[in-house]
Amino acid sequence: MAAELVRGQNHPLPGNRLEIRVSAGAPVVAAVTLGDEAGRVVGDGDWLAHPGEPQLAGVEVPRQAAAEHRLAVDLGAMPPAVHRVHVLLALPGAAARPGAPADFGAVPAPRVAVTTPEGAAIAGFTITGLGAETALLAVELYRRQSAWKVRAVGQGYRGGLPALFLDQGVPDPAGSAAAVHIAVDREQARSVDLPAPAGAGSAAANPSGTGSHQADRTSGTGAAAGAQPSGAGGPVDYRHPRRRTAPATPPPAPPARPGQVPPPRDDRPAPAPPPADAPRVPVAGDAAGRSMDERLYNQVWGMFEDLSRSVAAYRSAADFAESRFEQELDRLLADPRTRGGAAAEAAREDAQGKQAALVDQARAVLDRDLAQLTAEAEAVEPALPPEFAGWENPVWHGYRVPERLPLAVRLGSLCLPEAPELRIPLLSRLPLERGLWVDSAENRRAAMETAVAVAARLLASHPVGAFAVHALDPAGSGATALAPLHSGGALVLPPPAAGAAGVSELLTRLTERVDLIQMAKRGGAAEDLPPGFDTAEQLLIVNEFPYGFDDRSVNQLRYLADEGPSAGVHLLVVADREDAAAYGPVLDPLWRSLLRLTPLPSDHLADPWVGHAWTYEPPLVPPGSRILTDVLRQLAAARPAYGA
């Protein structure tokens, strides 16, 4: 599977012969420069491939400005002095293509894909966050100890190709940039315009019936680009579907057929279109799904992904700026002429200024994304059902015991240091696929309160009789925290099992339950369980582990952690892992099978996208709130008391 890169991230290349495929929403110029270990263009020999001189040793680029390009690269043919192959993109000037966009902020985000010559994907990179830039360093292929890698760069230049070439040490950056644009002007007649919107033309506009397919392949706007079926009409918007800003311009109306009465003319002035950079108006449920709950669930995880990638892009840009700053300092120190004096100090200040400018630019893009995500969170949070909402959400005041199993339940909130005020709900699908572990190392009482809050949410999210909770409390230290679950007359939680005998009895009962259900499933007789068998999902709260547990009880817990979820038996362990160190590696499989939660905010949850350490916040009830008591009272009233 191809790697999806963010700024600054690298990926190994499996071979020497590659294709670099570029897709953009408008014609762009593709070029390549060859650099040394420091990224400066090599001093001897040819170092630039562009439409006027499309071939270098190991490189071939297209001759035209187009919305889709394929660049051929053979890393095995690179001269020994070449350590970096830079892929550049630039917008052609107005002389090359009248009506061309003024900067990359006016076009959809370009995408670069590295593939084998046969088309097998290796890595991809979508270059987001561009604005007034007219040229950019998209990706670089670089050599490390005889092996080649690709790095996602995405560095834009408002000064265009001259500024980019100046940054790469080109002797005459303005003259080299002019040569590229002159070559594009010369090749303009060979370029292919964007296809007309569907319905706007006729057979006379395309007499051979093949022009539209050629335009699709060249411009990347048809079905070949994977964005819109051929003939769907209108220009294609390649931006993220959840991050569109301005609606696409509707296609012009087709000409009237002979004998058709034209529609009445509307002389009212057309409303002014929104600015190109106008933020998308957030809407709750703006995601795919068959029901509103499913759409909200997908939207929440889409927000999580967007925040993850936006912060990753900012961090990678900051790392890249620091790396480039260190490289420039190394070059200054390597040359005795630039180690000291006023010129050296000015060079250092210039390098620091470039680093600060890159970081500031990346932070501005991140702040823009955060503002949009914050607005979306403000629209989504009030629309969440109780199962997805925090205890502080007013939706809980209208709580009613559900009649069907919901899609998911909220286990807390997640945030990142760059945006601590933006909290994304941590939603877990139901039924649970794995148990939970609340770490009691920092605060044992808070850990039990967190466990009770999670157990109450699970109870409140299930219909009557579909979920049951048990507790192991060998020494009774969790009595105060567990009190809300067995108060109010009718019991929501049966009395916790205490002492070694109580622990052994409850664990044996749940283990036998799992055995029975597993045997019934393996024998294809899941419907033939004994009469009166309780089919409800079971949650076991385990307090004070491993105190009061012998070897047999520990093995039973391991069995329930491994086999219990498939039989509807789940663990909620409250423990300090260091307390169980005496068991050595025996309990390692137990800890690995459980999702770790913390009673205090802690940055320990890693996401599958880019590996951020997210800060988890538990779903605690606000101080002084009676919402948990009110919800449990409704649950107790809706179900018979245990032992009745």
C-alpha positions in Angstrom: 0.0 0.0 0.0 1.3 3.5 -0.9 2.5 5.8 1.9 0.6 9.0 2.3 3.2 11.6 3.3 3.0 15.0 5.1 5.5 17.8 5.0 9.0 16.7 6.1 8.2 13.0 6.1 10.3 10.6 4.0 9.9 7.2 2.6 12.3 4.7 1.1 12.3 4.0 -2.6 12.3 0.4 -3.7 14.2 0.9 -7.0 16.0 3.3 -9.3 13.5 3.7 -12.2 10.5 5.8 -11.1 7.7 8.0 -12.4 6.7 11.3 -10.7 3.1 12.0 -11.4 1.7 15.5 -10.9 -2.0 16.3 -10.7 -3.2 19.9 -10.4 -6.4 21.8 -11.0 -4.8 24.2 -13.5 -1.8 24.0 -15.9 1.5 24.1 -14.1 5.1 23.9 -15.3 7.1 20.9 -14.1 10.9 21.1 -13.8 13.7 19.3 -12.0 17.0 20.5 -10.5 19.9 18.3 -9.5 21.7 19.2 -6.3 24.6 18.2 -4.1 24.5 17.0 -0.5 23.6 20.4 0.8 20.8 20.9 -1.7 22.7 23.4 -3.9 22.7 22.9 -7.6 25.8 21.0 -8.9 28.4 23.3 -10.2 29.6 21.4 -13.2 27.4 20.0 -15.9 23.7 20.4 -16.6 21.5 20.8 -13.5 18.1 22.0 -14.7 15.5 20.1 -16.8 12.5 22.2 -17.9 10.2 22.3 -21.0 12.9 23.9 -23.2 15.5 21.4 -22.2 13.5 18.4 -21.0 16.3 15.8 -20.6 19.1 15.4 -18.1 21.1 12.4 -17.1 18.5 10.2 -15.5 15.6 12.7 -15.8 13.0 13.6 -18.4 10.2 16.2 -17.9 7.2 17.2 -20.1 7.6 20.0 -22.6 4.3 21.8 -21.8 2.4 23.4 -19.1 -0.5 21.1 -18.2 -2.7 20.1 -15.3 -1.2 16.6 -15.3 2.4 15.5 -15.7 4.5 12.4 -15.7 8.2 12.8 -15.1 10.6 9.9 -15.7 13.5 9.4 -13.3 16.3 6.8 -13.3 18.3 7.3 -10.1 20.9 4.7 -11.3 21.9 7.1 -14.1 22.6 10.1 -11.8 26.1 11.5 -11.8 28.1 10.8 -8.6 28.0 14.4 -7.6 24.2 14.4 -7.5 22.7 13.6 -4.1 19.3 15.4 -4.5 16.7 15.5 -7.2 14.3 18.3 -6.7 10.8 18.3 -8.4 9.6 21.9 -8.9 6.2 23.2 -9.9 5.4 26.7 -11.1 2.5 28.6 -12.6 3.0 29.8 -16.2 2.9 33.5 -16.7 0.0 35.3 -18.2 1.8 35.4 -21.6 2.0 31.6 -21.6 -1.7 31.1 -20.9 -4.1 34.0 -20.7 -6.4 33.8 -17.7 -4.1 31.6 -15.7 -4.5 31.7 -11.9 -2.4 34.3 -10.2 -1.1 31.9 -7.4 -1.4 28.4 -6.0 -4.0 29.7 -3.5 -6.4 30.1 -6.4 -6.2 26.4 -7.5 -6.9 23.1 -5.9 -4.0 21.6 -3.9 -1.5 19.9 -6.2 -0.7 16.3 -5.7 2.5 14.4 -6.4 2.7 10.6 -6.6 5.8 8.5 -6.8 5.2 5.3 -8.7 7.0 2.6 -10.5 7.2 2.8 -14.4 4.3 0.3 -14.4 2.2 2.6 -12.2 2.4 0.8 -8.9 2.1 3.5 -6.2 5.0 4.1 -3.8 4.2 7.3 -2.0 1.8 10.3 -2.4 1.8 13.9 -1.1 -1.0 16.5 -1.4 0.5 20.0 -1.0 -2.0 21.9 1.0 -1.9 25.3 2.7 -0.6 27.3 -0.3 -1.6 30.9 -0.8 0.3 33.6 -2.8 3.1 31.3 -3.9 3.7 30.9 -7.7 6.4 28.3 -7.5 7.2 25.5 -5.1 9.6 22.7 -4.3 7.2 19.8 -4.2 9.3 16.8 -3.3 13.0 15.8 -3.3 14.6 12.4 -4.0 17.8 12.2 -1.9 20.6 9.8 -1.5 21.6 8.4 2.0 24.4 5.8 2.2 23.8 4.6 -1.4 20.1 4.3 -0.8 17.5 6.7 -2.2 14.4 8.1 -0.4 11.7 10.6 -1.2 10.9 13.5 1.1 7.7 15.6 1.0 8.7 19.2 1.0 5.9 21.4 -0.2 7.9 24.7 0.2 6.2 27.6 -1.7 7.8 30.8 -3.0 5.9 34.0 -3.4 8.8 35.3 -5.5 8.3 32.5 -8.0 11.0 30.6 -9.8 13.7 33.4 -9.2 13.3 33.1 -5.5 13.3 29.3 -5.6 16.4 29.2 -7.8 18.1 31.8 -5.5 17.5 29.5 -2.5 19.2 26.6 -4.4 22.3 28.6 -5.2 21.7 29.2 -8.9 24.2 31.7 -10.2 21.7 33.7 -12.3 18.3 32.9 -10.8 16.3 35.5 -12.7 17.9 34.5 -16.1 17.2 30.8 -15.4 13.6 31.5 -14.5 13.1 33.6 -17.6 14.5 30.8 -19.7 11.9 28.4 -18.3 9.0 30.8 -19.0 10.3 31.5 -22.5 10.3 27.8 -23.2 6.7 27.5 -21.9 5.7 30.3 -24.2 7.3 28.6 -27.2 5.6 25.3 -26.4 2.1 26.9 -25.8 0.7 25.7 -29.1 1.3 22.1 -28.1 -0.5 22.4 -24.8 -4.1 21.2 -24.4 -6.8 23.4 -22.9 -9.1 22.3 -20.1 -12.2 20.5 -21.4 -15.4 22.5 -21.7 -18.2 21.7 -19.2 -20.5 18.9 -20.3 -23.4 20.2 -22.3 -21.7 23.4 -23.2 -20.6 22.1 -26.6 -21.9 19.8 -29.3 -20.6 17.4 -31.9 -19.3 20.3 -33.9 -17.0 21.2 -31.0 -15.6 17.6 -31.0 -16.2 16.1 -34.4 -13.9 13.1 -33.9 -15.3 12.2 -30.6 -11.8 11.7 -29.1 -10.8 15.2 -28.0 -12.5 15.1 -24.6 -10.6 11.9 -23.7 -7.3 13.4 -24.7 -8.1 16.5 -22.6 -9.0 14.3 -19.7 -5.6 12.6 -19.8 -3.8 15.8 -20.2 -5.5 18.1 -17.8 -6.5 15.6 -15.1 -10.1 16.8 -15.0 -12.0 13.8 -16.3 -12.6 10.2 -15.1 -9.0 9.3 -15.7 -8.1 11.5 -12.7 -10.4 9.6 -10.4 -12.3 12.7 -9.4 -15.5 12.8 -11.5 -17.0 10.6 -14.2 -16.5 11.9 -17.8 -19.4 14.1 -18.8 -20.4 14.9 -15.2 -20.2 18.6 -16.1 -18.3 21.6 -14.7 -14.7 21.9 -13.5 -13.6 19.3 -10.9 -12.8 20.4 -7.4 -9.9 18.4 -6.1 -9.9 19.8 -2.6 -10.8 17.7 0.4 -14.6 17.2 0.3 -14.9 18.2 3.9 -12.7 21.3 3.4 -14.3 23.0 0.4 -14.5 26.7 0.7 -16.4 28.2 -2.2 -19.0 26.2 -4.2 -18.0 25.4 -7.8 -19.3 27.6 -10.5 -22.4 26.0 -12.2 -21.9 25.0 -15.8 -23.5 27.3 -18.5 -27.0 26.3 -19.7 -27.0 24.4 -22.9 -28.3 26.2 -26.0 -32.0 25.9 -26.8 -33.0 23.2 -29.3 -34.9 24.2 -32.4 -38.5 25.1 -31.5 -37.8 25.2 -27.8 -39.1 28.3 -25.9 -36.2 29.8 -24.0 -36.7 30.3 -20.3 -37.8 33.8 -19.1 -35.0 36.2 -18.7 -34.1 37.2 -15.2 -32.7 40.8 -15.2 -32.0 40.7 -11.4 -28.2 41.1 -10.7 -26.6 37.8 -9.8 -25.5 37.4 -6.2 -21.8 38.1 -5.6 -19.9 34.8 -5.3 -18.1 34.2 -2.0 -14.4 34.9 -1.9 -12.2 32.1 -3.0 -10.7 31.8 0.5 -14.1 32.1 2.3 -14.3 29.5 5.1 -16.7 26.6 4.7 -19.8 27.1 6.8 -19.8 24.1 9.2 -22.9 21.8 9.3 -23.5 19.0 11.8 -23.8 15.7 10.1 -21.8 16.8 7.1 -20.4 13.3 6.4 -21.4 10.0 4.7 -23.8 7.7 6.5 -27.2 6.1 6.4 -28.4 7.7 9.7 -27.7 10.9 11.5 -25.8 9.1 14.2 -23.6 7.4 11.6 -23.0 10.8 9.8 -22.0 12.4 13.1 -19.8 9.5 14.0 -17.9 9.8 10.7 -17.8 13.5 11.0 -16.2 13.4 14.4 -13.5 11.0 13.2 -13.0 13.1 10.1 -12.3 16.1 12.4 -9.8 13.9 14.3 -8.1 13.0 11.0 -8.1 16.7 9.8 -6.6 17.9 13.1 -4.0 15.1 13.0 -2.8 16.0 9.5 -2.9 19.7 10.0 -0.7 19.5 13.1 1.6 17.0 11.4 2.0 19.4 8.5 2.9 22.2 10.9 5.4 20.1 12.8 7.0 18.8 9.7 7.3 22.3 8.3 8.9 23.5 11.6 11.3 20.5 11.5 12.2 21.2 7.9 12.9 24.9 8.7 15.2 23.9 11.6 17.0 21.4 9.4 17.6 23.9 6.7 18.8 26.4 9.3 21.3 23.9 10.6 22.5 23.1 7.1 23.1 26.8 6.4 25.0 27.1 9.7 27.1 24.1 8.8 28.0 25.7 5.4 29.0 28.9 7.2 31.2 27.1 9.7 32.8 24.9 7.0 34.2 27.9 5.2 36.9 29.8 7.1 35.9 33.0 5.3 32.4 32.9 6.7 33.1 31.8 10.3 33.3 35.3 11.8 33.0 38.9 11.1 30.0 41.1 10.1 29.3 39.1 7.0 29.0 35.9 9.0 26.7 37.5 11.5 24.5 38.9 8.7 24.4 35.4 7.1 23.3 33.9 10.4 20.6 36.5 10.9 19.4 35.9 7.4 19.2 32.1 8.0 17.3 32.7 11.3 15.0 35.0 9.4 14.3 32.4 6.8 13.6 29.8 9.6 11.2 32.2 11.4 9.4 33.0 8.2 8.8 29.3 7.4 7.6 28.6 10.9 5.3 31.7 10.9 3.9 30.7 7.5 3.2 27.2 8.7 1.6 28.5 11.9 -0.6 30.8 9.9 -1.9 27.8 7.9 -2.4 25.8 11.1 -4.3 28.7 12.7 -6.6 28.9 9.7 -7.3 25.1 9.9 -7.8 25.3 13.6 -10.3 28.1 13.3 -12.3 26.1 10.8 -12.2 23.0 12.9 -13.2 25.0 16.0 -16.2 26.3 14.1 -17.1 22.8 13.0 -16.8 21.5 16.6 -19.1 24.3 17.8 -21.7 23.2 15.3 -21.3 19.5 15.9 -21.2 19.3 19.7 -24.8 20.6 20.3 -26.1 18.0 17.7 -24.5 15.0 19.3 -26.8 12.3 20.9 -26.2 11.6 24.6 -24.0 8.5 23.8 -21.6 10.8 21.8 -21.8 13.9 24.1 -19.9 14.9 27.2 -21.6 14.9 30.6 -21.7 18.7 30.5 -23.7 18.7 27.3 -27.4 19.8 27.9 -28.6 16.9 25.8 -28.2 14.7 28.9 -30.9 16.7 30.7 -33.4 15.2 28.2 -32.0 11.7 28.5 -34.3 8.7 28.0 -33.3 5.1 28.3 -32.6 4.0 24.6 -34.7 1.4 22.9 -32.0 0.1 20.6 -28.2 -0.3 20.8 -26.4 3.0 19.6 -23.6 3.0 17.1 -20.9 4.1 19.6 -20.2 5.5 23.0 -17.9 8.4 24.1 -15.0 7.3 26.3 -13.5 10.8 26.8 -11.9 13.6 24.7 -8.6 14.0 22.8 -6.6 17.1 22.1 -3.1 18.1 20.9 -0.6 20.7 22.5 -0.9 23.0 19.5 -4.7 23.3 20.1 -5.5 22.4 23.7 -8.9 24.1 23.5 -10.0 22.0 20.6 -11.3 18.7 21.9 -12.3 15.8 19.7 -14.6 13.2 21.2 -13.1 9.7 21.6 -15.8 7.5 20.3 -15.7 3.7 20.5 -18.0 1.4 18.5 -20.4 -0.8 20.3 -20.3 -3.6 21.2 -16.8 -3.1 22.6 -14.0 -4.9 20.8 -11.5 -4.7 23.6 -11.5 -4.1 27.4 -10.4 -1.0 29.2 -7.7 -0.2 31.7 -7.8 2.9 33.9 -4.3 3.6 35.2 -4.4 4.3 39.0 -0.7 5.2 39.4 -1.3 8.9 39.8 -4.6 9.0 41.7 -6.4 5.8 42.8 -9.6 7.6 43.8 -9.8 9.5 40.5 -9.2 6.3 38.7 -12.2 4.6 40.3 -14.3 7.7 39.6 -13.3 7.5 35.9 -14.2 3.8 35.8 -17.6 4.5 37.3 -18.2 7.3 34.8 -17.3 5.0 31.9 -19.4 2.2 33.3 -22.4 4.6 33.7 -22.0 5.8 30.1 -22.1 2.2 28.9 -25.1 1.4 31.0 -26.9 4.6 29.8 -26.1 3.7 26.1 -27.8 0.3 26.2 -31.5 -0.6 26.2 -33.0 -2.2 29.3 -31.6 -5.6 29.9 -28.9 -5.4 27.3 -26.0 -4.5 29.6 -25.0 -5.6 33.1 -22.2 -4.5 35.3 -20.3 -6.4 38.0 -17.5 -5.3 40.3 -14.6 -7.0 42.0 -13.5 -5.0 45.1 -11.5 -7.4 47.3 -10.9 -5.0 50.2 -13.8 -2.7 49.7 -11.6 0.4 48.9 -13.8 1.3 46.0 -17.1 1.4 48.0 -17.4 5.2 47.9 -16.7 5.5 44.1 -19.1 2.6 43.3 -21.9 4.0 45.5 -23.7 5.8 42.7 -24.1 2.5 40.8 -26.0 0.7 43.6 -28.1 3.4 45.2 -31.6 4.6 44.9 -33.6 1.5 46.0 -33.5 -0.5 42.8 -29.9 -1.7 42.1 -28.1 -0.9 38.9 -25.0 -2.8 40.1 -25.1 -5.9 42.3 -23.1 -5.8 45.5 -19.4 -5.9 44.6 -17.6 -9.2 45.1 -15.3 -8.9 48.1 -12.6 -11.1 49.6 -10.7 -13.9 47.9 -13.8 -16.2 47.9 -16.0 -13.5 46.3 -13.3 -12.8 43.6 -13.0 -16.5 42.8 -16.7 -17.1 42.6 -17.5 -14.2 40.2 -14.5 -14.9 38.0 -15.4 -18.6 37.8 -19.0 -17.7 36.9 -18.0 -15.3 34.1 -15.4 -17.7 32.8 -17.9 -20.5 32.5 -20.3 -18.1 30.8 -17.6 -17.4 28.1 -16.9 -21.1 27.7 -20.6 -21.9 27.2 -21.1 -19.2 24.6 -17.9 -20.1 22.8 -19.0 -23.8 22.6 -22.4 -22.8 21.4 -20.9 -20.7 18.6 -18.4 -23.3 17.6 -21.2 -25.9 17.5 -23.4 -23.7 15.4 -26.0 -23.6 18.2 -25.8 -20.1 19.4 -29.6 -19.9 19.5 -29.9 -23.0 21.7 -28.5 -21.6 25.0 -30.2 -22.9 28.2 -33.7 -21.4 29.0 -33.4 -18.2 31.0 -29.8 -17.6 30.0 -28.9 -13.9 30.3 -27.8 -12.8 26.9 -26.9 -9.2 28.1 -23.4 -7.8 27.5 -21.4 -8.0 30.7 -18.9 -5.5 32.1 -16.6 -6.5 35.0 -15.0 -3.6 37.0 -11.8 -4.9 38.6 -10.5 -2.8 41.5 -7.3 -3.2 43.5 -5.7 -5.5 41.0 -3.5 -7.5 41.7 -4.2 -7.4 45.4 -6.5 -10.2 46.5 -5.9 -12.2 43.3 -4.1 -15.5 43.3 -2.5 -17.2 40.3 -5.8 -18.9 39.2 -7.6 -15.6 39.3 -4.9 -13.9 37.3 -5.2 -16.6 34.6 -8.9 -16.2 34.5 -8.6 -12.5 34.0 -6.2 -13.1 31.1 -8.7 -15.5 29.6 -11.6 -13.0 29.9 -9.4 -10.3 28.3 -8.6 -12.5 25.4 -11.8 -14.4 24.8 -14.4 -12.4 26.7 -15.2 -9.7 24.1 -16.3 -12.2 21.4 -18.7 -13.6 24.0 -20.0 -10.3 25.3 -17.9 -10.1 28.5 -15.6 -7.1 28.9 -13.1 -6.0 31.5 -12.6 -2.5 33.0 -9.5 -2.9 35.1 -8.4 -0.2 37.6 -4.7 -0.9 38.4 -1.2 0.4 38.5 0.9 -1.6 36.1 4.0 -1.3 38.4 2.0 -3.0 41.2 1.7 -6.1 39.0 5.4 -6.2 38.1 5.9 -9.1 40.5 4.1 -11.3 38.0 6.7 -10.5 35.4 5.8 -11.1 31.7 2.8 -13.2 32.7 0.5 -10.1 32.6 2.0 -8.4 29.5 -0.6 -10.0 27.2 -3.3 -8.6 29.5 -2.1 -5.1 29.4 -1.6 -5.2 25.6 -5.1 -6.3 25.1 -6.7 -3.4 27.0 -7.1 0.2 26.0 -5.3 2.4 28.5 -7.3 5.3 30.0 -6.0 7.8 32.6 -7.9 9.6 35.3 -5.9 12.8 34.7 -5.1 14.3 31.3 -2.2 12.4 29.8 -0.6 12.4 26.4 -0.3 8.6 25.7 -2.8 7.7 23.0 -1.2 7.3 19.5 -3.3 7.8 16.4 -2.9 5.5 13.3 -2.4 8.4 10.9 0.9 10.0 11.8 1.6 8.7 15.3 0.8 11.8 17.4 0.7 11.3 21.2 -2.8 12.7 21.9 -3.7 14.0 25.3 -6.6 11.9 26.7 -9.2 13.5 29.1 -11.5 11.2 31.0 -15.3 11.6 30.8 -15.7 12.9 34.3 -18.9 14.5 35.6 -18.6 18.3 36.2 -18.2 19.2 39.8 -21.5 19.8 41.6 -23.5 18.3 38.7 -26.3 15.8 39.5 -26.6 14.5 35.9 -25.0 11.1 36.8 -27.4 10.6 39.7 -30.4 11.5 37.5 -29.3 9.2 34.7 -28.7 6.3 37.0 -32.1 6.9 38.7 -33.8 6.6 35.3 -31.9 3.4 34.6 -32.8 1.9 38.0 -36.5 2.8 37.5 -36.5 1.2 34.0 -35.1 -2.2 35.1 -35.9 -4.6 37.9 -33.6 -4.7 40.9 -30.9 -7.3 41.0 -32.0 -10.3 43.1 -35.7 -9.4 42.7 
